[in-house]
Amino acid sequence: MTEQKKFADRGNPEPRASVDDQLPRTTLSDGTQIYPAHKEINPATGMQKGYVVLAEEERAKGFVRPVRSVYTHLKCNGTTHMGQALAETYARSPFFYSGTFCAHCRAHFPVGEDGEFVWTGTTEKVGT
């Protein structure tokens, strides 16, 4: 998978290549094994049942960006807070995801250079 992968399915953002372009071990954000139904969207929240993250041992290898957990959607100006495992995955492998969730819009949108989010308090795009 490449960093330029287009955000094809807004409801199901997929992980992208890691820091070293190898596919590292992944889990769901609660540390459990990935299962197909994790992509199902909860109609009440707009969120998936579970989100894929780098496994704990992968995140423990160190970060290439600061660990940040709050981002702003440029379209609605709403902020979203993410869990620690997701924040550490972005910090370890900034290009890992093709999209993320907006808590205000209750939907998934693209990240990266052409994405719709910045880390709150910065002009740095999420996923870069």
N, C-alpha and C positions, 0 to 999 in steps of 0.2 A: 504494500500500500504506500502511496506517496503523500507528501505533505500537501500537494495540490488537489487531492481527492475532493470531488465535489460533494456537497451535503445533499445526498439524494433522498433520504427518507427522514424527514424532520422528526417523526415520532420515535425513531430508533437510531440515535447517533452511535456509530461504531468506532471503536478504538482505531487509531492510526499507528504508524511505525513508531518505535521507541527511539531513545537517544542514539543507540548504536545500530539501528535499522534491523535488529533481530526481534523476533516476536517473544517478548518476555512472558513469564507466567502471570496470569491475571485471575482475579476473583471478582465477586460482587463486592460492593462497598462495605457490606457487613461481614466480609471475610469468607462467605460461603461460596460453594462451587457454582459456576455459571450454569444456568439451565435455560432452555429455549423460551419459556414463558416469562423470563425476566423483562422482556421487551414490551409486554402488555401494558397498555396505558390505563391508569386509574382515572375514570371519567370525572371523579370529584376533584382531583388535583391536577390532572394533565401530566403527571409524572409517571415514569415507568415503574414497574414493581421493584426493579433493582438496576443498579448502574455498575458497569464494569470498571474496575480500577486495576492498577498495577498491584501485584501481590506485595504483602508487607516486606518480604526480603528484597524485592526489586526497589521499593521506595527507600529502604534502608541503605542503598548504595550511594545515596547523596542526591542533592538537588542542583539543577543548573539554573534555576530561577528562584526568586523568593517564594515561600509558601504563603499564598494569598487565598482568602476564602470568601471574599465579597466582590461581586462584579456588577456592572451597570449595563443595562440594555439601552443602546443608543436610540432605538426606535421609540421606547415608552418612558425612558429615563428611570425605570424602576430598578431597584437593587435586589440581588439574590444572594443568599448565604449558602455555601455548600459545606458538606461534612469534611472532616479532616482527611480521610483517605482520598477523596476526590481532589482536594486542594494539593495534597502531596503528589498525586499522580500528575497534575498539571506542572508542579514544580520540578519533578524528575524528568518528565517528557512533555514539554509544552505542545507538541504537535500530536499528541496521543488521540485526542478527540476531534471529530469533524463538526460537532455541534454541542450546545448545552441548553439548559432549561431556563426560561424566564419565569420567575414566581409570580410576576404581575400579569403577564400575558397568558400564563398557564400553557405554554407551548415550548417546543424546541426550535432553535434557530442556529444558523452557522456561526462558527468561530474561525479565527485565522485572520490573515491580512484583509480579506474581503468580508469578514464576519461583522456581527452586530453588537459585540460586547467589548467593554474595556474594564480593566481592573479598577475598582473604585478608588478615586483619588489620584489616578494617573491617566495618561493618554495611551498607555500600552494596551494593544488589542489582546484579548484572551485567545490563547492558541497560537501565539507567535513567540 
